[in-house]
Amino acid sequence: MEEQEIHLRDYFKIIYKRRYTVYTFFTIVFIVVLIGTLSTTPVYKATTKVLIEKVEPANLTLPYPYYAPYEPEFYETQYQLIKSTSVASKVVKALSLENTYEMYFKGEKITPQGNKTKADVLADIISSGIVVTPVKNSKIVTISFMSKNPEFAAMVANSVAKAYIEEILDMRMSSSRYSIEWMSKKAEEEKAKLEKSEKALQEFMKANDIVTLQDRLAITPEKLSEFNTQLIRAEMKRKELEGLYSKVSGINIKDAETIPYIASDPTIQALRNQKLRAEQNIEELSKKYGSKHPAMLKAQEELKVIDQKREQEIKRVIASIKNEYELARNNENTLRRTLAGTKSEAISMNEKYIQYNTLAREVETNRQLYDALIKKLKEESVTQQVQTVNVWVVEKAEKPETPVKPRKLLNLLLGIIIGLFGGVGLAFFFEYLDNTVKTPEDVESRIGVPVIGAVPLLEKKNEIIEEIIIKEPQSVHAESYKSIRTGILLSSATKLPKNILITSMAPEEGKTATSVNLSLTIARSGYSVVLVDSDLRKPRIHQIFRLNNMSGLSTYLAGATPDIDTILKTPLMNLTVIPAGPLPPNPSELLGSQRMIKLIELLNERFDLAIWDSPPLMTVTDGLILSNLVDRTIIIVRAGKTTYDIIKRGLKLIDGRRKDDSVSNVLGIVINGFDVKNADQYYYKYYNYYPSEKEEPKKTI
């Protein structure tokens, strides 16, 4: 929850800081919207309401129309039809706009365009202005039209509704006429087909005697059944006789009686009995007479006659079996041919009957189609005469009294909203693009180096920041340098740094002003301070203190001034100044010389603190050389000018030149030109509080 509050507070800080951007954008947008709203010609909107029902095609068998359920596609089609150029053309014609359009389109010249006539162009204008809006949960739609002329808007809205109804009637009449023409032509075709099929049926019936054919078809199944039964019986009899014949053909006469069929013959049975009696008689006579006895001979002769008769009778039976078998076989073949002929005749009759039914069905189908077309044609003819429409105007458009455009209150409200949110968005966008130093917290969080102070921006352009400590010791700027002094004094728990380098990333960031004011502030606290102008390229400290610059640091380092006391200037109590001296041709070599190291050691012995004002880090190497020789370095940045990228590069250069890579000698950062008014409320209250100045007692080093 705390993080969220901090973030929100940061957002408000950005808005407050860039409030003039928000004010400017808001004012511009609001003025533009206001001027645009007041200069816009009023536009009026007229609306008519119509009820649209989907009615199914007329059915003369129903006493009432059948209303179909709601279908979105149907209604969407109607909406497009209302906005069509055909409806708009009817409106142009109804209102005679070709001759009167100048009354309603003031200042506009409408001329033919390409293949379009003036009426077509007007129809396009009307069509593009029609707005169709369905009323929710109903079948009512509103037809609206907007115009600078309120009377014309109402006229067009009502004319569109009327033209839409006329368009539907025209479409239905056109469709009905087309249907009648099509059905009349189709009825003639079906009539010809019906007559042709009836003629074909009559000719077929005459050629194939269809009347007797039906009777014959009724008898044929019975005949087929009877012939089939007879054939089965004949086949069975033939098989039976065939088996018997196969047994008796070629059999020995003596063995013939072993066949039951022959043995069961009455004549053969009688002869067999006679033979038995003759044999018994011979046996009895043989007991009385000899073989030559006349009685014996007679008896033997009788037996012989009986055997002959029996043999003849067996042959006769075998011959009769053969005759019966051949007769049965011939009968079977005859029945089989008769059945096959009857079947063939039945198939032929069925084919003819199927063909007859096909022709009859074709006649019936053609008759039904023809009758249906004639009936529908009559219905369509009646429907055309009683054509109705399923659209009703439920509310006519009235002349509007108030315009719909411009909506002044809404436009102004939108202007306020767009201006406000757009201004805030622009402020955040500028803030996003702004990569310069802003607040101490910002610097510490993004750079990781402590901020030991922030010097407010001068309110008056003619004020000299270097004289602020002397001329206005109670000012907010003087207090800011005292705060920096305190930060330096408290930077170490053991001892005060003996020498501090004051540098910046680029020119005009306030390093010299900070060096001067910081030296004055610490000196007024009782410390002996020496301020060294080590900017041997653009020195300024001698100008601030109005000192002679004929000799100074450059002459001492070059050996032209052997005695250091000759270059020490004491403009104020506890403050000694070493001016830069004449500009040397080789400042970097002088600052990196052994004589420079000895000078630092000498100043450390004679003063509590030495403050070195050096050139900017990113322009020349002088500052980097000095940063490697002093104890601590303070970097001066200017709010709204110095970027974080250049600060990081400068810090990287300083740390990269240190002999001990594990220790950074950067004491902290001082923000110059800090805009208190655009900063946090805390800073504003702090820098507007002026406590009485109390010099701190000298501390033991």
C-alpha positions in Angstrom: 0.0 0.0 0.0 2.9 2.3 0.8 4.5 1.7 -2.6 1.2 2.6 -4.3 1.0 5.9 -2.4 4.6 6.7 -3.4 3.8 6.1 -7.0 0.7 8.2 -7.0 2.6 11.0 -5.3 5.2 10.7 -8.0 2.5 11.1 -10.7 1.1 14.2 -9.0 4.7 15.6 -8.8 5.0 15.2 -12.5 1.7 16.9 -13.2 2.5 19.7 -10.8 6.0 20.2 -12.3 4.6 20.3 -15.8 1.4 22.1 -15.0 2.1 24.9 -17.5 2.2 22.2 -20.2 -1.2 21.0 -19.0 -2.6 24.5 -18.8 -1.4 25.4 -22.3 -2.7 22.3 -24.0 -6.0 22.5 -22.1 -6.4 26.2 -23.1 -5.6 25.5 -26.8 -7.9 22.6 -27.0 -10.8 24.3 -25.2 -10.4 27.5 -27.3 -10.3 25.4 -30.6 -13.4 23.5 -29.5 -15.2 26.6 -28.4 -14.5 28.4 -31.7 -15.4 25.4 -33.7 -18.6 24.9 -31.8 -19.7 28.5 -32.1 -18.7 28.8 -35.7 -20.5 25.6 -36.8 -23.7 26.0 -38.8 -26.6 24.4 -36.9 -27.8 21.0 -38.3 -31.4 19.8 -37.7 -32.5 16.2 -37.6 -36.0 15.0 -38.5 -37.3 11.5 -37.8 -40.2 9.4 -39.0 -41.2 6.0 -37.6 -42.4 3.1 -39.7 -43.6 -0.4 -38.8 -42.3 -3.2 -41.0 -43.9 -6.6 -41.0 -42.7 -9.6 -42.9 -45.8 -11.2 -44.6 -45.6 -14.5 -46.3 -46.9 -14.7 -49.9 -50.7 -14.5 -50.2 -52.6 -17.7 -49.7 -56.2 -17.5 -50.9 -57.1 -20.5 -48.8 -56.5 -18.5 -45.6 -58.9 -15.8 -44.4 -56.0 -13.8 -42.9 -52.3 -13.1 -43.8 -49.7 -15.2 -42.2 -47.0 -13.2 -40.4 -43.6 -14.9 -40.3 -41.4 -14.9 -37.2 -38.6 -12.3 -36.8 -35.8 -12.8 -39.2 -32.8 -10.4 -38.9 -31.7 -10.9 -42.5 -35.1 -9.7 -43.8 -35.0 -6.5 -41.7 -31.4 -5.8 -42.5 -32.4 -6.1 -46.2 -35.2 -3.6 -45.6 -32.8 -1.1 -43.9 -30.5 -1.3 -47.0 -33.5 -0.8 -49.3 -34.6 2.4 -47.4 -31.1 3.8 -47.9 -30.9 2.7 -51.6 -30.5 5.2 -54.4 -33.7 4.0 -56.0 -35.7 5.2 -53.0 -33.6 8.4 -52.9 -34.4 8.9 -56.6 -38.1 8.8 -55.9 -37.5 11.4 -53.1 -35.7 13.7 -55.6 -38.5 13.3 -58.1 -41.3 13.8 -55.5 -39.7 17.0 -54.1 -38.7 18.3 -57.5 -35.2 18.8 -56.2 -33.7 19.2 -59.6 -35.4 22.6 -59.8 -35.6 23.6 -56.1 -32.4 22.2 -54.6 -30.8 25.7 -54.3 -33.5 26.6 -51.7 -32.1 23.9 -49.4 -28.4 23.6 -50.4 -27.5 27.2 -50.2 -24.1 28.1 -51.6 -23.7 24.6 -53.2 -23.6 24.1 -56.9 -24.7 20.7 -58.0 -23.8 19.6 -61.5 -23.7 16.4 -63.5 -20.7 14.2 -62.8 -19.5 11.8 -65.5 -22.3 9.5 -66.5 -24.5 10.7 -63.6 -27.2 13.3 -64.1 -28.0 16.1 -61.7 -30.8 13.9 -60.3 -28.4 11.0 -59.8 -26.0 13.3 -57.8 -28.9 14.6 -55.7 -30.1 11.0 -55.1 -26.6 10.1 -53.9 -26.6 13.0 -51.5 -30.0 12.1 -50.1 -29.1 8.4 -49.9 -25.9 9.1 -48.0 -27.8 11.3 -45.5 -30.5 8.7 -44.6 -30.0 7.0 -41.2 -32.1 4.0 -40.4 -32.2 2.9 -36.7 -34.3 -0.1 -35.4 -36.2 0.5 -32.2 -35.1 -2.2 -29.7 -37.5 -5.0 -29.0 -39.9 -3.9 -31.7 -40.5 -4.0 -35.5 -40.5 -0.2 -35.7 -37.6 1.6 -37.3 -36.8 5.3 -37.4 -35.8 7.0 -40.6 -33.8 10.2 -40.0 -32.4 12.9 -42.1 -30.2 15.8 -41.2 -30.0 19.2 -42.9 -29.1 22.8 -42.2 -32.7 23.5 -43.2 -35.2 22.1 -40.6 -38.1 22.1 -42.9 -36.2 20.3 -45.6 -35.1 17.7 -43.1 -38.7 16.9 -42.2 -39.7 16.8 -45.9 -37.0 14.4 -46.8 -37.7 12.1 -43.8 -41.4 11.8 -44.7 -40.7 11.5 -48.4 -38.2 8.6 -47.8 -40.9 6.7 -45.9 -43.4 7.2 -48.7 -40.9 6.4 -51.4 -39.9 3.2 -49.5 -43.5 2.0 -49.5 -43.8 2.9 -53.2 -40.6 1.0 -53.9 -41.9 -2.1 -52.2 -45.2 -1.9 -54.2 -43.3 -1.5 -57.4 -41.0 -4.4 -56.6 -44.0 -6.6 -55.8 -45.9 -5.6 -58.9 -42.9 -6.2 -61.0 -42.4 -9.6 -59.4 -46.1 -10.4 -59.8 -46.0 -9.5 -63.5 -42.9 -11.6 -64.1 -44.5 -14.5 -62.2 -47.7 -14.3 -64.4 -45.6 -14.2 -67.6 -43.5 -17.1 -66.5 -46.4 -19.2 -65.3 -48.4 -18.5 -68.5 -45.4 -19.7 -70.6 -44.9 -22.7 -68.4 -48.6 -23.6 -68.5 -48.5 -23.7 -72.3 -45.4 -26.0 -72.2 -47.1 -28.3 -69.7 -50.3 -28.4 -71.7 -48.3 -29.5 -74.8 -46.5 -32.1 -72.7 -49.8 -33.4 -71.3 -51.4 -33.7 -74.8 -48.3 -35.5 -76.1 -48.3 -38.0 -73.2 -52.0 -38.7 -73.5 -51.6 -39.4 -77.2 -48.7 -41.8 -76.5 -50.8 -43.6 -73.9 -53.7 -44.1 -76.3 -51.5 -45.4 -79.1 -49.8 -47.9 -76.7 -53.2 -49.2 -75.4 -54.5 -49.7 -78.9 -51.4 -51.4 -80.2 -51.1 -53.8 -77.2 -54.8 -54.5 -76.5 -54.4 -53.3 -72.9 -58.1 -54.1 -72.1 -57.7 -57.9 -72.6 -54.1 -57.7 -71.3 -55.4 -56.9 -67.9 -57.7 -60.0 -67.9 -54.8 -62.2 -69.2 -52.5 -60.8 -66.5 -55.1 -61.9 -63.9 -55.3 -65.5 -65.3 -51.6 -66.0 -65.9 -50.6 -66.5 -62.2 -53.1 -69.3 -61.8 -51.9 -71.0 -65.0 -48.3 -70.7 -64.0 -49.2 -72.3 -60.6 -51.1 -75.1 -62.3 -48.4 -75.8 -64.9 -45.8 -75.8 -62.2 -47.7 -78.3 -60.1 -48.2 -80.6 -63.1 -44.5 -80.3 -64.0 -43.5 -81.3 -60.5 -45.8 -84.4 -60.6 -44.6 -85.3 -64.1 -41.0 -85.0 -63.0 -41.6 -87.2 -60.0 -43.3 -89.8 -62.1 -40.6 -89.7 -64.7 -37.9 -90.2 -62.1 -39.9 -93.1 -60.6 -40.3 -94.8 -64.0 -36.7 -94.0 -64.9 -35.5 -95.8 -61.8 -37.8 -98.8 -62.5 -36.8 -98.9 -66.2 -33.1 -98.9 -65.3 -33.6 -102.0 -63.2 -35.6 -104.1 -65.7 -33.7 -103.1 -68.9 -31.2 -105.9 -69.6 -32.3 -108.1 -66.7 -32.4 -111.9 -67.1 -35.9 -113.3 -67.5 -35.4 -115.8 -64.7 -34.4 -113.0 -62.3 -37.2 -110.6 -63.5 -39.6 -111.7 -60.8 -37.2 -110.5 -58.1 -38.3 -107.0 -59.1 -41.4 -106.2 -57.0 -43.1 -104.2 -59.8 -42.9 -107.3 -62.2 -43.7 -109.8 -59.4 -46.8 -107.9 -58.4 -48.3 -108.1 -61.9 -51.6 -110.2 -61.7 -51.0 -112.2 -64.8 -47.5 -113.2 -63.8 -48.8 -114.0 -60.3 -51.4 -116.3 -61.9 -48.8 -118.0 -64.1 -46.6 -118.4 -61.1 -49.4 -120.2 -59.3 -50.1 -122.3 -62.3 -46.4 -123.3 -62.5 -46.5 -124.3 -58.8 -49.5 -126.5 -59.3 -48.0 -128.0 -62.5 -44.8 -128.8 -60.6 -46.8 -130.3 -57.7 -48.7 -132.4 -60.3 -45.5 -133.7 -61.9 -44.1 -134.5 -58.5 -47.2 -136.6 -57.6 -47.2 -138.3 -61.0 -43.5 -139.2 -60.7 -44.4 -141.2 -57.6 -46.8 -143.3 -59.7 -45.3 -143.2 -63.2 -42.1 -143.3 -64.9 -40.7 -140.3 -66.9 -41.9 -141.7 -70.2 -45.4 -142.3 -69.1 -47.9 -140.4 -71.1 -49.3 -138.8 -68.0 -45.8 -137.6 -67.1 -45.1 -136.3 -70.5 -48.4 -134.4 -70.6 -47.7 -132.9 -67.2 -44.2 -131.8 -68.3 -45.7 -130.3 -71.5 -48.1 -128.3 -69.6 -45.3 -127.0 -67.3 -43.3 -126.0 -70.4 -46.3 -124.1 -71.9 -46.7 -122.3 -68.6 -43.0 -121.2 -68.5 -43.3 -119.9 -72.1 -46.4 -117.9 -71.2 -44.7 -116.5 -68.1 -41.6 -115.5 -70.1 -43.8 -113.7 -72.7 -45.7 -112.0 -69.9 -42.5 -110.7 -68.3 -41.3 -109.3 -71.6 -44.7 -107.6 -72.0 -44.4 -106.0 -68.6 -40.9 -104.8 -69.3 -42.0 -103.4 -72.6 -44.9 -101.6 -70.8 -42.5 -100.1 -68.3 -40.4 -98.7 -71.1 -43.4 -97.3 -72.8 -44.7 -95.6 -69.6 -41.2 -94.2 -68.9 -40.9 -92.7 -72.4 -44.4 -91.3 -72.1 -43.7 -89.8 -68.7 -40.5 -88.2 -70.1 -42.3 -86.8 -73.1 -45.0 -85.5 -70.8 -42.5 -83.8 -68.6 -40.8 -82.1 -71.5 -44.1 -80.9 -72.9 -45.1 -79.5 -69.5 -41.7 -77.8 -69.2 -42.0 -76.2 -72.6 -45.5 -75.1 -71.8 -44.4 -73.5 -68.4 -41.5 -71.7 -70.1 -43.8 -70.3 -72.8 -46.3 -69.2 -70.1 -43.5 -67.5 -68.1 -42.2 -65.8 -71.2 -45.7 -64.6 -72.0 -46.2 -63.3 -68.4 -42.9 -61.4 -68.6 -43.9 -59.8 -71.9 -47.3 -58.9 -70.5 -45.7 -57.4 -67.3 -43.3 -55.4 -69.4 -46.1 -54.0 -71.4 -48.1 -53.3 -68.3 -45.1 -51.5 -66.7 -44.7 -49.4 -69.8 -48.4 -48.7 -69.7 -48.2 -47.6 -66.1 -45.2 -45.4 -66.9 -47.2 -43.7 -69.6 -50.2 -43.4 -67.4 -48.2 -41.9 -64.6 -46.6 -39.4 -67.0 -50.0 -38.4 -68.1 -51.2 -38.0 -64.5 -48.1 -36.0 -63.5 -48.4 -33.7 -66.5 -52.1 -33.2 -65.7 -51.3 -32.3 -62.1 -48.5 -29.8 -63.0 -50.8 -28.2 -65.6 -53.7 -28.0 -63.2 -51.4 -26.5 -60.4 -50.0 -23.9 -62.8 -53.4 -22.9 -64.0 -54.6 -22.6 -60.4 -51.5 -20.6 -59.3 -51.8 -18.4 -62.4 -55.4 -17.5 -61.4 -54.3 -16.8 -57.8 -51.4 -14.6 -59.0 -53.8 -12.7 -61.3 -56.1 -12.0 -58.4 -53.2 -11.2 -56.0 -51.9 -8.6 -58.5 -55.2 -6.8 -58.4 -55.4 -6.8 -54.6 -51.7 -6.0 -53.9 -51.0 -4.8 -50.3 -47.9 -3.5 -48.5 -46.6 -4.6 -45.1 -45.2 -1.2 -44.1 -47.1 1.5 -42.2 -46.0 5.0 -41.1 -46.7 5.2 -37.4 -45.3 8.7 -36.8 -44.6 11.4 -39.3 -41.6 13.7 -39.0 -42.2 17.1 -37.7 -40.1 20.2 -38.3 -37.4 20.2 -35.7 -37.1 23.2 -33.5 -33.6 22.6 -32.0 -30.5 21.6 -33.8 -28.6 18.3 -33.1 -25.3 19.8 -34.2 -23.3 21.3 -32.7 -24.1 20.0 -29.2 -22.5 22.9 -27.4 -22.5 21.5 -23.9 -21.3 18.1 -25.0 -18.6 19.6 -27.2 -17.4 21.9 -24.4 -17.4 19.0 -22.0 -15.4 16.9 -24.4 -13.1 19.8 -25.0 -12.5 20.0 -21.2 -12.0 16.2 -20.9 -9.7 16.0 -24.0 -7.8 19.1 -23.0 -7.3 17.9 -19.4 -6.4 14.3 -20.2 -4.4 15.3 -23.3 -2.5 17.8 -21.3 -1.7 15.3 -18.6 -0.7 12.8 -21.2 1.5 15.3 -22.9 3.1 16.2 -19.5 3.9 12.5 -18.9 5.2 12.2 -22.4 7.5 15.2 -22.0 8.6 13.8 -18.6 9.3 10.4 -20.3 11.5 12.2 -22.9 13.2 14.3 -20.2 16.3 12.4 -19.1 17.7 15.3 -17.1 18.2 15.7 -13.4 15.1 16.6 -11.5 15.0 15.9 -7.8 17.6 14.6 -5.2 15.5 11.4 -4.8 15.6 10.9 -8.5 19.4 11.2 -8.6 20.0 8.9 -5.7 17.7 6.2 -7.0 19.0 6.3 -10.6 22.7 7.0 -10.0 23.3 5.5 -6.6 25.4 8.5 -5.4 24.2 10.6 -2.4 23.0 14.1 -3.0 24.6 16.4 -0.4 22.6 19.5 -1.4 20.5 21.3 -3.9 20.8 25.0 -4.7 17.6 26.7 -5.7 17.1 28.5 -9.0 17.7 32.3 -8.9 14.4 34.2 -9.1 16.0 37.4 -10.4 18.0 37.3 -13.6 20.3 40.1 -12.4 21.3 38.3 -9.2 25.0 37.1 -9.0 25.1 33.7 -7.4 28.8 34.0 -6.5 27.9 37.0 -4.2 24.9 35.5 -2.6 26.7 34.4 0.7 28.1 37.9 1.3 25.1 40.0 0.1 22.2 37.8 1.3 23.5 35.5 4.1 19.9 34.8 5.2 18.6 33.9 1.8 17.4 30.5 0.8 20.4 30.1 -1.5 22.8 30.8 1.4 21.0 28.2 3.5 21.4 25.7 0.7 25.2 26.1 0.7 25.2 25.8 4.5 23.3 22.5 4.0 26.0 21.4 1.6 28.7 22.5 4.1 27.0 20.4 6.8 26.9 17.4 4.5 30.6 17.7 3.9 31.4 18.1 7.6 29.3 15.0 8.4 30.6 12.9 5.5 33.2 11.3 7.6 33.0 10.2 11.2 36.8 10.5 11.7 38.0 13.6 10.0 37.2 16.3 7.4 38.6 15.6 3.9 41.7 17.7 3.4 41.0 18.5 -0.3 37.9 18.4 -2.3 37.6 18.7 -6.1 34.5 20.6 -7.3 33.8 19.7 -10.9 30.9 19.2 -13.3 30.0 17.2 -16.4 29.7 20.2 -18.8 30.2 24.0 -18.8 27.7 26.4 -17.2 26.5 23.9 -14.6 27.6 26.1 -11.6 30.7 24.4 -10.4 32.7 27.7 -9.9 29.7 29.3 -8.1 29.5 26.3 -5.9 33.3 26.3 -5.2 33.2 30.0 -4.2 30.0 29.9 -2.0 31.0 26.6 -0.4 34.5 28.0 0.4 32.9 31.2 1.9 30.4 29.1 3.9 33.0 26.8 5.4 35.4 29.7 6.1 32.7 31.6 8.0 32.3 28.5 10.1 35.9 29.0 11.4 37.8 26.6 9.2 40.9 27.8 7.2 40.0 27.2 3.6 42.1 27.6 0.5 40.2 27.9 -2.8 42.3 26.9 -5.8 41.2 27.9 -9.3 42.5 24.8 -11.1 40.6 25.6 -14.3 43.6 26.6 -16.4 41.5 27.0 -19.5 38.6 29.3 -18.5 39.4 30.7 -15.0 36.9 32.9 -13.3 37.7 33.0 -9.5 40.1 35.9 -9.9 37.2 37.9 -11.5 34.8 37.1 -8.7 37.2 38.2 -5.9 38.7 40.9 -8.1 42.3 39.6 -7.8 45.4 40.0 -9.9 45.8 37.0 -12.2 49.3 37.7 -13.4 50.6 35.0 -11.2 48.9 31.9 -9.8 48.6 28.2 -10.1 49.9 28.0 -13.6 53.1 30.1 -12.9 53.7 28.1 -9.7 53.4 24.7 -11.4 55.5 25.9 -14.3 58.3 27.1 -11.8 57.9 30.7 -12.7 56.8 31.5 -9.2 58.9 29.4 -6.8 57.4 30.8 -3.6 53.9 29.7 -2.9 53.2 32.7 -0.6 53.4 35.0 -3.6 50.3 33.4 -5.1 48.2 33.1 -2.0 45.5 35.8 -1.8 43.4 36.3 1.3 40.3 38.4 0.4 38.3 37.3 3.5 39.1 36.0 6.9 39.8 32.3 7.0 39.6 32.2 3.2 42.7 32.1 0.9 42.5 32.1 -2.8 45.0 30.8 -5.4 44.0 32.2 -8.8 44.6 30.3 -12.0 47.2 32.6 -13.3 48.0 33.1 -17.0 46.6 30.5 -19.4 49.4 27.9 -20.0 49.8 26.0 -23.3 49.9 22.6 -21.5 47.4 22.7 -18.6 47.0 18.9 -18.4 50.8 18.3 -18.1 51.0 20.9 -15.3 48.1 19.5 -13.3 49.6 16.0 -13.5 53.2 17.1 -12.6 55.1 16.2 -9.4 55.1 19.9 -8.5 51.2 19.6 -8.4 51.5 16.7 -6.0 53.9 18.6 -3.7 51.5 21.6 -3.8 48.6 19.5 -2.6 50.7 18.2 0.3 51.8 21.7 1.2 48.3 23.0 1.2 47.1 20.1 3.3 49.6 21.1 5.9 48.8 24.8 6.0 44.9 24.7 5.7 42.0 22.8 7.1 40.5 22.3 3.7 41.5 22.9 0.1 38.7 23.3 -2.5 39.8 22.8 -6.1 37.7 24.3 -8.9 38.4 22.2 -12.0 37.3 22.2 -15.6 34.3 20.0 -16.7 35.0 16.3 -16.8 33.5 15.6 -20.2 35.3 18.4 -22.1 39.0 18.0 -21.1 41.0 15.5 -19.0 42.1 18.1 -16.4 39.3 17.2 -14.1 40.0 13.5 -14.3 43.7 14.1 -13.5 42.8 16.2 -10.4 40.1 13.7 -9.2 42.9 11.1 -9.0 45.0 13.4 -6.8 42.4 14.7 -4.2 40.7 13.0 -1.4 37.1 13.6 -2.4 35.2 14.8 -5.5 31.9 16.7 -5.6 30.1 16.7 -8.9 27.9 19.7 -9.7 24.9 19.0 -12.0 22.2 21.4 -13.2 18.6 20.5 -12.8 16.8 20.3 -16.2 20.1 20.3 -18.1 22.5 17.6 -17.0 21.3 14.1 -18.2 21.7 10.9 -16.3 23.6 9.3 -19.1 26.4 11.9 -19.0 26.5 11.6 -15.1 27.0 7.9 -15.4 29.7 8.3 -18.0 31.5 10.9 -15.8 31.3 8.6 -12.8 32.7 5.7 -14.8 35.6 7.9 -16.0 36.4 9.0 -12.4 36.3 5.4 -11.0 38.2 4.1 -13.9 41.2 6.3 -13.2 41.4 5.5 -9.5 44.5 3.6 -8.3 42.3 1.8 -5.8 39.4 0.4 -7.9 37.5 -0.7 -4.8 37.0 2.8 -3.5 35.3 5.8 -5.1 36.3 9.2 -4.0 33.0 10.9 -5.1 31.6 12.5 -2.0 28.3 13.3 -3.5 26.4 15.3 -6.0 25.1 18.9 -5.7 22.1 19.9 -7.8 22.3 23.4 -9.1 19.4 25.5 -10.4 16.9 23.4 -8.5 13.4 24.6 -9.4 11.7 24.7 -6.0 8.3 25.8 -7.3 8.0 22.8 -9.5 9.4 20.4 -6.9 7.7 18.6 -4.1 5.8 20.6 -1.6 8.3 19.5 1.0 11.1 21.3 -0.8 8.9 24.3 -1.4 8.2 24.7 2.3 11.8 24.0 3.2 13.3 26.5 0.9 10.8 29.2 1.8 11.7 28.9 5.5 14.4 31.4 6.5 16.0 30.7 9.9 18.4 33.1 11.4 22.0 32.5 10.6 24.1 31.0 13.4 27.7 30.4 12.6 28.8 27.1 13.7 31.9 27.0 16.1 35.1 25.8 14.7 35.6 22.1 14.9 38.8 20.5 15.7 40.3 18.7 12.8 
